[in-house]
Amino acid sequence: MEVTVLLPAYNEELAVGQVIDDVQRVMAAQKSSYEILVVDDASTDNTASIARSRSSVRVISHRKHRGSGAARRTGVEHAAGKIVVLLD
């Protein structure tokens, strides 16, 4: 795996699906292997389920809200890619 695109998310149900779709479109045009990793920071909406509904997306969920820094740290620790790209 060359690239992990990391998306920390908290109550982003209105945007997370479109962001994932956009990332998939851009990365499909690249020659690098990639994964999309969403770290759901204990959202109270449908963020995690929307992210899970997209193909080729891995979701890690925090049990309690810990903040964007903790979500980023969790993502980096679990990233499979040699390069980690963080989006916000």
PyMOL commands that set and color helices and strands:
alter all, ss='L'
color gray80, all
select helices_A, chain A and resi 16-28+47-53+68-78
alter helices_A, ss='H'
color red, helices_A
select strands_A, chain A and resi 3-9+34-40+57-61+83-86
alter strands_A, ss='S'
color yellow, strands_A
deselect
rebuild
show_as cartoon
